[in-house]
């Protein structure tokens, strides 16, 4: 078996969470922490999905409403809401989600390609889907999700 074959079947771990009533997953290597939702400081002229900024141990980070970012409407207020603090390249961001579900460990060969639905934005931001017990979860490319918004604003 070649090294590339070994990597293809290797386990990958994802943090799964709910946003817009749907299941999404993020590679655990990008997740720094999961925090209880607290109020943020709004920024004028920010895109609607950027709720504001939060002070995280001396660093100011933007907080995105992931549900709004995906066009699924605003995240409803709930005591279960959390912020997934994640790192993309050299930037730390927070993602408001409805709840974190679980840590999912799967073989990389179980990650299916995103079907071609003729949406370039979807193909860039959703890198694959994983079948789980109660349906499917979408694997997001956080850099594409955040950066595609930055490109649209430019």
DSSP file (Angstrom, degrees, kcal/mol; ACC not computed):
  #  RESIDUE AA STRUCTURE BP1 BP2  ACC     N-H-->O    O-->H-N    N-H-->O    O-->H-N    TCO  KAPPA ALPHA  PHI   PSI    X-CA   Y-CA   Z-CA
    1    1 A X              0   0    0      0, 0.0     2,-0.1     0, 0.0     0, 0.0   0.000 360.0 360.0 360.0 131.4    0.0    0.0    0.0
    2    2 A X     >  -     0   0    0      1,-0.1     4,-1.9     4,-0.0     3,-0.3  -0.388 360.0-109.8 -80.2 160.6    1.4    3.4   -1.0
    3    3 A X  H  > S+     0   0    0      1,-0.2     4,-2.2     2,-0.2     5,-0.2   0.878 119.2  54.6 -58.3 -39.1    1.5    6.3    1.5
    4    4 A X  H  > S+     0   0    0      1,-0.2     4,-1.9     2,-0.2    -1,-0.2   0.876 106.3  52.1 -65.2 -34.9   -1.2    8.2   -0.4
    5    5 A X  H  > S+     0   0    0     -3,-0.3     4,-1.2     2,-0.2    -1,-0.2   0.888 108.3  51.6 -65.4 -38.0   -3.5    5.1   -0.1
    6    6 A X  H  X S+     0   0    0     -4,-1.9     4,-0.6     1,-0.2     3,-0.4   0.918 110.0  48.6 -63.9 -43.9   -2.9    5.1    3.6
    7    7 A X  H >< S+     0   0    0     -4,-2.2     3,-0.8     1,-0.2   101,-0.3   0.871 103.9  61.0 -64.5 -36.2   -3.8    8.8    4.0
    8    8 A X  H 3< S+     0   0    0     -4,-1.9   101,-0.3     1,-0.3    -1,-0.2   0.857 113.2  35.9 -61.4 -34.5   -6.9    8.3    1.9
    9    9 A X  H 3< S+     0   0    0     -4,-1.2    -1,-0.3    -3,-0.4    -2,-0.2   0.455  92.9 119.6 -96.9  -1.2   -8.3    5.8    4.5
   10   10 A X  S << S-     0   0    0     -3,-0.8    98,-2.6    -4,-0.6    99,-0.1  -0.241  72.0 -98.7 -66.0 151.5   -6.9    7.6    7.5
   11   11 A X  E     -A  107   0A   0     96,-0.3     2,-0.4    97,-0.1    96,-0.3  -0.418  35.9-166.4 -69.6 144.1   -9.2    8.9   10.2
   12   12 A X  E     -A  106   0A   0     94,-3.3    94,-2.5    -2,-0.1     2,-0.4  -0.961  10.4-141.9-125.9 147.3  -10.2   12.5   10.2
   13   13 A X  E     -A  105   0A   0     -2,-0.4    15,-2.6    92,-0.2    16,-0.4  -0.930  18.7-177.7-116.0 137.3  -11.9   14.3   13.1
   14   14 A X  E     -AB 104  27A   0     90,-2.6    90,-3.3    -2,-0.4     2,-0.6  -0.971  26.7-133.1-131.5 144.4  -14.5   16.9   12.7
   15   15 A X  E     -AB 103  26A   0     11,-2.8    11,-2.0    -2,-0.4     2,-0.4  -0.881  30.4-155.1 -90.4 123.2  -16.5   19.0   15.1
   16   16 A X  E     +AB 102  25A   0     86,-3.0    85,-2.9    -2,-0.6    86,-0.9  -0.819  20.6 163.8-103.7 143.6  -20.1   18.8   14.1
   17   17 A X  E     -AB 100  24A   0      7,-2.7     7,-2.7    -2,-0.4     2,-0.4  -0.947  35.2-107.5-151.1 166.7  -22.6   21.5   14.9
   18   18 A X  E     +AB  99  23A   0     81,-2.7    80,-2.5    -2,-0.3    81,-0.9  -0.864  34.1 165.5-104.1 132.3  -26.0   22.9   14.0
   19   19 A X  E >  S- B   0  22A   0      3,-2.4     3,-1.5    -2,-0.4    78,-0.1  -0.962  75.6  -1.6-143.7 127.7  -26.5   26.1   12.0
   20   20 A X  T 3  S-     0   0    0     -2,-0.3     3,-0.1     1,-0.3    54,-0.0   0.806 129.0 -62.4  62.3  28.8  -29.8   27.0   10.4
   21   21 A X  T 3  S+     0   0    0      1,-0.3     2,-0.3     0, 0.0    -1,-0.3   0.598 117.3 106.4  73.5  10.7  -31.2   23.7   11.6
   22   22 A X  E <  S-B   19   0A   0     -3,-1.5    -3,-2.4   116,-0.0     2,-0.5  -0.838  72.9-108.9-123.1 159.7  -28.7   21.8    9.5
   23   23 A X  E     +B   18   0A   0    113,-0.4   115,-1.8    -2,-0.3     2,-0.3  -0.746  37.1 171.1 -94.1 129.4  -25.6   19.8   10.3
   24   24 A X  E     -Bc  17 138A   0     -7,-2.7    -7,-2.7    -2,-0.5     2,-0.3  -0.913  14.8-152.3-129.7 158.8  -22.2   21.1    9.4
   25   25 A X  E     -Bc  16 139A   0    113,-3.1   115,-2.8    -2,-0.3     2,-0.4  -0.971   4.5-164.1-134.6 148.6  -18.7   19.9   10.2
   26   26 A X  E     -B   15   0A   0    -11,-2.0   -11,-2.8    -2,-0.3     5,-0.1  -0.999  37.4-100.8-132.6 133.8  -15.3   21.6   10.6
   27   27 A X  E >>  -B   14   0A   0    113,-0.4     3,-2.1    -2,-0.4     4,-0.5  -0.299  31.7-132.1 -53.1 128.6  -11.9   19.8   10.7
   28   28 A X  G >4 S+     0   0    0    -15,-2.6     3,-0.8     1,-0.3    -1,-0.2   0.727 100.6  72.1 -61.9 -22.6  -11.0   19.7   14.3
   29   29 A X  G 34 S+     0   0    0    -16,-0.4    -1,-0.3     1,-0.2    -2,-0.1   0.726  98.0  50.1 -66.6 -19.0   -7.5   21.0   13.5
   30   30 A X  G <4 S+     0   0    0     -3,-2.1    57,-2.7    56,-0.1     2,-0.4   0.655  90.8  94.2 -89.1 -17.3   -9.0   24.4   12.9
   31   31 A X  E <<  +F   86   0B   0     -3,-0.8    55,-0.3    -4,-0.5     3,-0.1  -0.633  42.1 173.5 -85.0 127.5  -11.0   24.6   16.1
   32   32 A X  E     -     0   0B   0     53,-3.3     2,-0.3    -2,-0.4    54,-0.2   0.802  64.4 -29.6 -97.4 -39.8   -9.3   26.3   19.0
   33   33 A X  E     -F   85   0B   0     52,-1.4    52,-2.9     2,-0.0     2,-0.5  -0.981  48.3-122.7-168.6 167.2  -12.2   26.3   21.5
   34   34 A X  E     -F   84   0B   0     -2,-0.3     2,-0.3    50,-0.2    50,-0.2  -0.992  33.7-172.5-123.6 123.7  -15.9   26.3   22.0
   35   35 A X  E     -F   83   0B   0     48,-2.9    48,-3.1    -2,-0.5     2,-0.1  -0.846  29.1-104.6-120.2 150.7  -17.3   29.1   24.1
   36   36 A X  E     -F   82   0B   0     -2,-0.3    46,-0.2    46,-0.2     2,-0.2  -0.445  52.3 -95.7 -65.3 145.1  -20.7   30.0   25.5
   37   37 A X        +     0   0    0     44,-1.4     2,-0.3    42,-0.2    -1,-0.1  -0.447  50.7 171.4 -66.6 132.4  -22.4   32.8   23.6
   38   38 A X        -     0   0    0     -2,-0.2    -3,-0.0    -3,-0.1    44,-0.0  -0.935  42.3 -79.2-134.1 160.8  -22.0   36.2   25.0
   39   39 A X        -     0   0    0     -2,-0.3     2,-0.2     1,-0.1    13,-0.0  -0.219  46.9-150.1 -59.4 148.6  -22.9   39.6   23.7
   40   40 A X        -     0   0    0     11,-0.1     2,-0.7    14,-0.1    14,-0.2  -0.730  19.7-107.1-116.1 166.8  -20.6   41.1   21.1
   41   41 A X  B     -G   53   0B   0     12,-2.6    12,-2.3    -2,-0.2    -2,-0.0  -0.862  39.0-133.7 -95.1 113.5  -19.6   44.7   20.1
   42   42 A X        -     0   0    0     -2,-0.7     2,-0.4    10,-0.3    10,-0.2  -0.286  11.9-142.9 -66.4 152.3  -21.3   45.5   16.8
   43   43 A X    >   -     0   0    0      7,-0.3     3,-1.4     8,-0.0     7,-0.1  -0.960  21.3-113.4-115.7 134.1  -19.2   47.2   14.1
   44   44 A X  T 3  S+     0   0    0     -2,-0.4     3,-0.1     1,-0.2     8,-0.0  -0.372  97.2  10.1 -65.4 144.3  -20.8   49.9   11.8
   45   45 A X  T 3  S+     0   0    0      1,-0.2    -1,-0.2    -2,-0.0     2,-0.1   0.600  90.4 146.4  65.1  15.1  -21.1   49.0    8.1
   46   46 A X    <   -     0   0    0     -3,-1.4    -1,-0.2     1,-0.1    -4,-0.0  -0.489  60.8 -91.8 -75.8 151.2  -20.2   45.3    8.8
   47   47 A X    >   -     0   0    0     -2,-0.1     3,-1.9     1,-0.1    -1,-0.1  -0.281  41.7-108.2 -57.7 152.7  -21.8   42.7    6.6
   48   48 A X  T 3  S+     0   0    0      1,-0.3    -1,-0.1    -3,-0.1    21,-0.1   0.785 118.1  56.3 -59.7 -28.7  -25.1   41.4    8.2
   49   49 A X  T 3  S+     0   0    0     19,-0.1    16,-3.1     1,-0.1     2,-1.0   0.597  88.1  83.8 -81.8  -8.3  -23.5   38.0    9.0
   50   50 A X  E <   - H   0  64B   0     -3,-1.9    -7,-0.3    14,-0.2    14,-0.2  -0.831  61.6-173.4 -91.6 104.5  -20.7   39.7   11.0
   51   51 A X  E     -     0   0B   0     12,-2.3     2,-0.3    -2,-1.0    -1,-0.2   0.759  48.9 -88.5 -72.3 -24.6  -22.4   40.2   14.3
   52   52 A X  E     - H   0  63B   0     11,-0.9    11,-2.7   -10,-0.2     2,-0.3  -0.989  53.0 -55.9 150.2-155.0  -19.5   42.2   15.8
   53   53 A X  E     -GH  41  62B   0    -12,-2.3   -12,-2.6    -2,-0.3     2,-0.4  -0.884  34.5-157.1-126.3 157.3  -16.3   41.5   17.6
   54   54 A X  E     - H   0  61B   0      7,-2.2     7,-2.7    -2,-0.3     2,-0.7  -0.975  22.0-122.7-132.4 144.1  -15.4   39.7   20.9
   55   55 A X  E     - H   0  60B   0     -2,-0.4     2,-0.6     5,-0.2     5,-0.2  -0.801  28.3-174.7 -87.9 118.0  -12.4   40.1   23.1
   56   56 A X  E >  S- H   0  59B   0      3,-3.7     3,-1.6    -2,-0.7    -2,-0.0  -0.870  70.6 -42.6-118.1  96.0  -10.7   36.7   23.5
   57   57 A X  T 3  S-     0   0    0     -2,-0.6    -1,-0.1     1,-0.3     3,-0.1   0.894 124.7 -37.6  48.9  48.5   -7.9   37.0   26.0
   58   58 A X  T 3  S+     0   0    0      1,-0.3     2,-0.4     0, 0.0    -1,-0.3   0.300 120.0 104.0  91.9  -9.8   -6.7   40.3   24.6
   59   59 A X  E <   -H   56   0B   0     -3,-1.6    -3,-3.7     2,-0.0     2,-0.6  -0.889  64.5-138.4-106.2 136.7   -7.3   39.6   20.9
   60   60 A X  E     -H   55   0B   0     -2,-0.4     2,-0.4    -5,-0.2    -5,-0.2  -0.832  27.7-177.0 -94.2 122.2  -10.3   41.1   19.2
   61   61 A X  E     -H   54   0B   0     -7,-2.7    -7,-2.2    -2,-0.6     2,-0.2  -0.930  26.2-116.4-123.0 145.1  -12.0   38.5   16.8
   62   62 A X  E     -Hi  53  93B   0     30,-0.5    32,-2.7    -2,-0.4     2,-0.5  -0.523  23.9-145.0 -75.7 145.7  -14.9   38.9   14.4
   63   63 A X  E     -Hi  52  94B   0    -11,-2.7   -12,-2.3    30,-0.2   -11,-0.9  -0.960  13.7-163.4-115.4 119.1  -18.0   36.8   15.2
   64   64 A X  E     -Hi  50  95B   0     30,-3.2    32,-3.5    -2,-0.5     2,-1.0  -0.814  21.0-134.5-100.9 138.2  -19.9   35.4   12.2
   65   65 A X  E  >  - i   0  96B   0    -16,-3.1     4,-2.4    -2,-0.4     5,-0.2  -0.834  21.4-162.4 -86.2 104.1  -23.4   34.1   12.3
   66   66 A X  H  > S+     0   0    0     30,-1.4     4,-1.9    -2,-1.0     6,-0.2   0.851  85.7  56.1 -62.4 -35.6  -22.8   30.9   10.3
   67   67 A X  H  4>S+     0   0    0     29,-0.5     5,-3.0     1,-0.2     6,-0.4   0.936 110.8  43.8 -61.2 -46.5  -26.5   30.4    9.6
   68   68 A X  H >45S+     0   0    0      4,-0.2     3,-1.7     1,-0.2    -2,-0.2   0.892 109.2  57.9 -63.7 -39.5  -26.8   33.9    8.1
   69   69 A X  H 3<5S+     0   0    0     -4,-2.4    -1,-0.2     1,-0.3    -2,-0.2   0.857 108.5  46.1 -60.3 -35.5  -23.5   33.4    6.2
   70   70 A X  T 3<5S-     0   0    0     -4,-1.9    -1,-0.3    -5,-0.2    -2,-0.2   0.344 119.6-109.8 -90.2   7.3  -25.1   30.4    4.5
   71   71 A X  T < 5S+     0   0    0     -3,-1.7    -3,-0.2    -4,-0.1    -2,-0.1   0.772  83.9 123.2  75.1  25.6  -28.3   32.2    3.7
   72   72 A X  S   <S-     0   0    0     -5,-3.0    -4,-0.2     1,-0.3    -5,-0.1   0.218  76.7-101.2-104.0  13.2  -30.3   30.2    6.2
   73   73 A X        -     0   0    0     -6,-0.4    -1,-0.3    -5,-0.2    -3,-0.2  -0.082  57.7 -43.3  87.7 167.3  -31.6   33.1    8.3
   74   74 A X        -     0   0    0     -7,-0.1     2,-0.4     1,-0.1   -25,-0.0  -0.321  64.2-101.5 -69.5 151.0  -30.3   34.4   11.6
   75   75 A X        -     0   0    0      1,-0.1    -1,-0.1    21,-0.1     2,-0.1  -0.592  41.8-122.0 -69.8 123.2  -29.5   32.0   14.4
   76   76 A X        -     0   0    0     -2,-0.4     2,-0.1     1,-0.1     5,-0.1  -0.399  31.9 -98.8 -68.0 145.3  -32.4   32.1   16.9
   77   77 A X        +     0   0    0     -2,-0.1     2,-0.3     3,-0.0    -1,-0.1  -0.429  58.8 152.6 -65.3 134.4  -31.5   33.1   20.5
   78   78 A X    >   -     0   0    0     -2,-0.1     3,-1.4    -3,-0.1    -3,-0.0  -0.975  55.8-121.6-159.4 148.0  -31.1   30.0   22.7
   79   79 A X  T 3  S+     0   0    0     -2,-0.3   -42,-0.2     1,-0.2    -2,-0.0   0.676 112.8  62.1 -67.3 -14.2  -29.1   29.1   25.8
   80   80 A X  T 3  S+     0   0    0    -44,-0.1    20,-0.3     2,-0.1    -1,-0.2   0.604  76.4 117.9 -84.7 -11.7  -27.5   26.3   23.8
   81   81 A X    <   +     0   0    0     -3,-1.4   -44,-1.4    18,-0.1     2,-0.3  -0.257  42.2 178.8 -57.8 140.1  -25.9   28.8   21.3
   82   82 A X  E     -FJ  36  97B   0     15,-1.9    15,-2.6   -46,-0.2     2,-0.5  -0.916  28.7-124.3-137.5 164.7  -22.1   28.6   21.3
   83   83 A X  E     -FJ  35  96B   0    -48,-3.1   -48,-2.9    -2,-0.3     2,-0.8  -0.965  17.0-150.7-111.8 121.7  -19.2   30.2   19.5
   84   84 A X  E     -FJ  34  95B   0     11,-2.5    11,-1.9    -2,-0.5     2,-0.6  -0.838  13.9-150.8 -89.6 114.3  -16.8   27.9   17.8
   85   85 A X  E     +FJ  33  94B   0    -52,-2.9   -53,-3.3    -2,-0.8   -52,-1.4  -0.780  25.9 173.8 -89.4 122.2  -13.5   29.7   17.8
   86   86 A X  E     -FJ  31  93B   0      7,-2.8     7,-2.7    -2,-0.6     2,-0.5  -0.888  27.9-134.0-132.5 158.8  -11.4   28.7   14.8
   87   87 A X  E     - J   0  92B   0    -57,-2.7     2,-0.5    -2,-0.3     5,-0.2  -0.952  17.3-179.0-115.6 127.6   -8.2   29.5   13.1
   88   88 A X  E >   - J   0  91B   0      3,-3.0     3,-2.7    -2,-0.5     2,-0.2  -0.985  68.1 -46.5-126.8 121.5   -7.9   30.1    9.4
   89   89 A X  T 3  S-     0   0    0     -2,-0.5    54,-0.0     1,-0.3    -2,-0.0  -0.425 124.5 -25.3  52.9-117.9   -4.4   30.9    8.1
   90   90 A X  T 3  S+     0   0    0     -2,-0.2     2,-0.4    -3,-0.1    -1,-0.3   0.170 120.4  94.7-107.1  18.1   -3.3   33.6   10.6
   91   91 A X  E <   - J   0  88B   0     -3,-2.7    -3,-3.0   -30,-0.0     2,-0.5  -0.914  59.2-150.9-116.4 135.8   -6.7   34.8   11.5
   92   92 A X  E     + J   0  87B   0     -2,-0.4   -30,-0.5    -5,-0.2     2,-0.3  -0.887  24.0 173.8-100.2 132.4   -8.9   33.8   14.5
   93   93 A X  E     -iJ  62  86B   0     -7,-2.7    -7,-2.8    -2,-0.5     2,-0.4  -0.915  24.0-134.3-133.3 159.8  -12.7   34.0   14.0
   94   94 A X  E     -iJ  63  85B   0    -32,-2.7   -30,-3.2    -2,-0.3     2,-0.5  -0.942  11.5-156.5-116.0 141.1  -15.7   33.0   15.9
   95   95 A X  E     -iJ  64  84B   0    -11,-1.9   -11,-2.5    -2,-0.4     2,-0.5  -0.963  10.8-143.7-118.2 115.8  -18.7   31.2   14.5
   96   96 A X  E     +iJ  65  83B   0    -32,-3.5   -30,-1.4    -2,-0.5   -29,-0.5  -0.677  32.0 169.7 -76.0 124.5  -22.1   31.5   16.2
   97   97 A X  E     - J   0  82B   0    -15,-2.6   -15,-1.9    -2,-0.5   -78,-0.2  -0.893  44.3-117.9-132.4 163.5  -23.9   28.2   15.9
   98   98 A X  S    S-     0   0    0    -80,-2.5     2,-0.3    -2,-0.3   -79,-0.2   0.883  87.2 -29.4 -70.3 -39.4  -27.0   26.7   17.5
   99   99 A X  E     -A   18   0A   0    -81,-0.9   -81,-2.7   -18,-0.1     2,-0.5  -0.936  56.0-112.9-172.1 150.8  -25.2   23.9   19.2
  100  100 A X  E     -A   17   0A   0     -2,-0.3   -83,-0.3   -20,-0.3     3,-0.1  -0.828  29.1-171.4 -90.7 133.4  -22.2   21.6   18.9
  101  101 A X  E     -     0   0A   0    -85,-2.9     2,-0.3    -2,-0.5   -84,-0.2   0.935  46.8 -50.0 -91.6 -57.2  -23.3   18.1   18.3
  102  102 A X  E     -A   16   0A   0    -86,-0.9   -86,-3.0     2,-0.0     2,-0.6  -0.975  46.9 -91.4-168.0 171.9  -20.3   15.8   18.6
  103  103 A X  E     -A   15   0A   0     -2,-0.3     2,-0.5   -88,-0.2   -88,-0.2  -0.939  44.5-156.0 -98.9 123.0  -16.7   15.0   17.6
  104  104 A X  E     -A   14   0A   0    -90,-3.3   -90,-2.6    -2,-0.6     2,-0.6  -0.896   9.9-166.9-108.5 124.2  -16.9   12.8   14.5
  105  105 A X  E     +A   13   0A   0     -2,-0.5     2,-0.3   -92,-0.2   -92,-0.2  -0.951  23.3 156.9-111.5 116.8  -14.1   10.5   13.6
  106  106 A X  E     -A   12   0A   0    -94,-2.5   -94,-3.3    -2,-0.6     2,-0.2  -0.942  46.5-100.0-137.1 156.0  -14.3    9.0   10.1
  107  107 A X  E >   -A   11   0A   0     -2,-0.3     3,-2.5   -96,-0.3     4,-0.3  -0.556  34.8-123.5 -70.2 140.9  -12.1    7.5    7.5
  108  108 A X  G >  S+     0   0    0    -98,-2.6     3,-1.4     1,-0.3   -99,-0.2   0.784 110.9  67.2 -57.8 -26.1  -11.3   10.1    4.8
  109  109 A X  G 3  S+     0   0    0   -101,-0.3    -1,-0.3     1,-0.3  -100,-0.1   0.638  91.1  63.1 -71.0 -12.3  -12.7    7.6    2.3
  110  110 A X  G <  S+     0   0    0     -3,-2.5     2,-0.8     2,-0.1    21,-0.5   0.549  79.3  97.0 -85.7  -8.7  -16.1    8.2    3.9
  111  111 A X    <   -     0   0    0     -3,-1.4     2,-0.3    -4,-0.3    19,-0.2  -0.733  66.7-155.6 -84.4 112.9  -16.1   11.9    2.9
  112  112 A X  B     -D  129   0A   0     17,-2.9    17,-2.4    -2,-0.8     3,-0.1  -0.619  21.8-100.3 -90.8 148.2  -18.1   12.1   -0.4
  113  113 A X        -     0   0    0     -2,-0.3     2,-0.3    15,-0.2    15,-0.2  -0.268  42.5 -99.6 -61.8 150.0  -17.6   14.8   -2.9
  114  114 A X        -     0   0    0     13,-0.4    -1,-0.1    12,-0.2     3,-0.0  -0.579  46.2-111.1 -69.0 128.1  -20.1   17.7   -2.9
  115  115 A X        -     0   0    0     -2,-0.3     2,-0.9     1,-0.1    -1,-0.1  -0.260  32.7-102.3 -60.4 149.9  -22.6   17.0   -5.7
  116  116 A X        +     0   0    0      1,-0.2    -1,-0.1     2,-0.1     4,-0.1  -0.642  51.2 160.9 -76.0 106.8  -22.4   19.4   -8.7
  117  117 A X        -     0   0    0     -2,-0.9    -1,-0.2     2,-0.2     3,-0.1   0.137  60.3-107.9-113.7  18.2  -25.3   21.7   -8.2
  118  118 A X  S    S+     0   0    0      1,-0.2     2,-0.5     2,-0.1    -2,-0.1   0.805  83.0 122.0  61.5  33.3  -24.0   24.4  -10.5
  119  119 A X     >  -     0   0    0      1,-0.1     4,-2.3     2,-0.0    -2,-0.2  -0.943  44.3-168.1-125.9 109.5  -23.1   26.8   -7.6
  120  120 A X  H  > S+     0   0    0     -2,-0.5     4,-2.0     1,-0.2     5,-0.2   0.872  89.9  55.7 -64.0 -36.7  -19.5   27.8   -7.5
  121  121 A X  H  > S+     0   0    0      2,-0.2     4,-2.4     1,-0.2     5,-0.2   0.918 109.0  46.8 -63.2 -42.6  -19.9   29.2   -4.0
  122  122 A X  H  > S+     0   0    0      1,-0.2     4,-2.8     2,-0.2    -2,-0.2   0.935 110.9  51.7 -63.6 -45.9  -21.3   25.9   -2.7
  123  123 A X  H  < S+     0   0    0     -4,-2.3    -1,-0.2     1,-0.2    -2,-0.2   0.839 114.4  44.1 -61.4 -33.0  -18.5   23.9   -4.3
  124  124 A X  H  < S+     0   0    0     -4,-2.0    20,-0.2    -5,-0.2    -1,-0.2   0.881 120.4  37.5 -78.9 -39.1  -15.9   26.2   -2.7
  125  125 A X  H  < S+     0   0    0     -4,-2.4    16,-2.6     1,-0.2     2,-0.6   0.751 113.7  54.3 -90.1 -23.8  -17.4   26.4    0.8
  126  126 A X  E  <  - E   0 140A   0     -4,-2.8    14,-0.2    14,-0.2   -12,-0.2  -0.929  61.2-179.7-111.7 108.9  -18.7   22.8    1.2
  127  127 A X  E     -     0   0A   0     12,-2.2   -13,-0.4    -2,-0.6     2,-0.3   0.626  61.2 -32.6 -86.9 -12.9  -15.8   20.4    0.5
  128  128 A X  E     - E   0 139A   0     11,-0.9    11,-3.2   -15,-0.2     2,-0.3  -0.976  54.3-111.4 176.5 176.3  -17.8   17.2    1.0
  129  129 A X  E     -DE 112 138A   0    -17,-2.4   -17,-2.9    -2,-0.3     2,-0.4  -0.970  17.3-155.5-131.2 148.3  -20.6   15.4    2.8
  130  130 A X  E     - E   0 137A   0      7,-2.5     7,-2.3    -2,-0.3     2,-0.4  -0.989  17.9-130.8-125.0 128.7  -20.4   12.6    5.4
  131  131 A X  E     + E   0 136A   0    -21,-0.5     5,-0.3    -2,-0.4     2,-0.2  -0.662  33.9 177.4 -77.3 128.2  -23.3   10.2    6.0
  132  132 A X  E >   - E   0 135A   0      3,-2.7     3,-1.8    -2,-0.4     0, 0.0  -0.730  45.5 -86.2-123.9 175.7  -24.1    9.9    9.7
  133  133 A X  T 3  S+     0   0    0      1,-0.3     3,-0.0    -2,-0.2    -2,-0.0   0.876 124.9  33.9 -51.2 -47.1  -26.7    8.0   11.6
  134  134 A X  T 3  S-     0   0    0     -3,-0.0     2,-0.4     1,-0.0    -1,-0.3   0.025 131.2 -63.9-104.5  28.5  -29.4   10.6   11.4
  135  135 A X  E <  S- E   0 132A   0     -3,-1.8    -3,-2.7     2,-0.0     2,-0.3  -0.989  77.4 -39.4 139.2-131.2  -28.7   12.0    7.9
  136  136 A X  E     - E   0 131A   0     -2,-0.4  -113,-0.4    -5,-0.3     2,-0.4  -0.954  35.3-151.0-137.0 154.6  -25.7   13.9    6.5
  137  137 A X  E     - E   0 130A   0     -7,-2.3    -7,-2.5    -2,-0.3     2,-0.4  -0.976  18.8-132.0-124.4 144.4  -23.3   16.5    7.6
  138  138 A X  E     -cE  24 129A   0   -115,-1.8  -113,-3.1    -2,-0.4     2,-0.6  -0.793  13.2-137.5 -97.1 134.7  -21.6   19.0    5.3
  139  139 A X  E     -cE  25 128A   0    -11,-3.2   -12,-2.2    -2,-0.4   -11,-0.9  -0.818  24.6-151.9 -91.9 120.1  -17.8   19.5    5.7
  140  140 A X  E     - E   0 126A   0   -115,-2.8     2,-0.9    -2,-0.6  -113,-0.4  -0.680  15.8-141.0 -97.4 148.3  -17.1   23.3    5.4
  141  141 A X     >  -     0   0    0    -16,-2.6     4,-2.2    -2,-0.3     3,-0.3  -0.889  19.4-164.8 -99.6  99.0  -13.9   24.9    4.1
  142  142 A X  H  > S+     0   0    0     -2,-0.9     4,-2.7     1,-0.2     5,-0.3   0.861  83.9  55.5 -59.5 -39.3  -13.8   27.8    6.6
  143  143 A X  H  > S+     0   0    0      1,-0.2     4,-3.0     2,-0.2     5,-0.3   0.924 110.5  45.9 -59.7 -43.7  -11.2   29.8    4.6
  144  144 A X  H  > S+     0   0    0     -3,-0.3     4,-2.2   -20,-0.2     5,-0.2   0.889 112.2  51.7 -66.7 -38.7  -13.5   29.7    1.6
  145  145 A X  H  X S+     0   0    0     -4,-2.2     4,-0.8   -20,-0.2    -2,-0.2   0.943 119.5  34.2 -63.6 -47.9  -16.6   30.6    3.7
  146  146 A X  H  X S+     0   0    0     -4,-2.7     4,-1.4    -5,-0.2     3,-0.3   0.927 121.5  46.1 -74.8 -45.9  -14.9   33.6    5.3
  147  147 A X  H  X S+     0   0    0     -4,-3.0     4,-2.5    -5,-0.3     5,-0.2   0.823 104.1  61.2 -71.1 -31.2  -12.8   34.7    2.3
  148  148 A X  H  X S+     0   0    0     -4,-2.2     4,-1.9    -5,-0.3    -1,-0.2   0.876 105.9  49.3 -63.3 -33.7  -15.6   34.4   -0.2
  149  149 A X  H  X S+     0   0    0     -4,-0.8     4,-1.9    -3,-0.3    -1,-0.2   0.892 108.9  51.8 -69.1 -38.8  -17.4   37.1    1.8
  150  150 A X  H  X S+     0   0    0     -4,-1.4     4,-1.0     1,-0.2    -2,-0.2   0.897 110.0  49.3 -64.5 -39.1  -14.3   39.3    1.8
  151  151 A X  H  < S+     0   0    0     -4,-2.5     3,-0.3     1,-0.2    -1,-0.2   0.883 109.2  52.4 -66.7 -38.1  -14.0   38.9   -2.0
  152  152 A X  H  < S+     0   0    0     -4,-1.9    -1,-0.2     1,-0.2    -2,-0.2   0.869 108.7  50.3 -64.9 -35.6  -17.7   39.8   -2.4
  153  153 A X  H  <        0   0    0     -4,-1.9    -1,-0.2     1,-0.2    -2,-0.2   0.732 360.0 360.0 -75.2 -22.1  -17.3   43.0   -0.3
  154  154 A X     <        0   0    0     -4,-1.0    -1,-0.2    -3,-0.3    -2,-0.2   0.476 360.0 360.0 -73.3 360.0  -14.2   44.2   -2.3
